[in-house]
Amino acid sequence: MRFGEVLKTKANEGKEKHVPVIEIQRCAECGEDVVVTIVGKETPHPNTTEHHIKWIQLYGLKKDNQLLHLGTFGLGPVYTAPEVTAHLKTAELKTIFALAYCNIHGVWENSLEI
C-alpha cells in the first residue's frame, strides 16, 4: 500500500468539513501569503478535544518538479476554526499542496495550481 492510497479528498467528505482550502492573498509586507483553512459553511469541523484538526502541512511543487516541504503547523486540540497563514514566495512554484490530519477521520488533501 502507498501513502497516497489513504489520503482523502472532497469525494470522501461527508457532512463535516475536512478538506483544506488553499487561497493565495497579497501581503503588503512580503508580497504573498498562502492561507489554508478548514471551514465548513454548512457543517463546520467540530474542533473539540475529542474531534479536531491536529496539524496542517504545506508542500510546494517547483516548476522543475522539485517537491519542497513548506511548513508543518501544529493545531490541536483547539476550539476554533483551523487556519494557518504562511508567507511564501510562490514565483518558482507551480502547485501548492495541503494536508490536514483529523484525529478521527485521517489525512485529507487538496492542491492549488498557481
Secondary structure, DSSP 8 states (H G I E B T S, - for coil): --GGGT-B-GGG--SS--S-EEEEE--TTTS-EEEEE---SSS----SSSS-EEEEEEEEEETTS-EEEEEEEE--S-SS--EEEEE---TTEEEEEEEEEETTTEEEEEEEE-
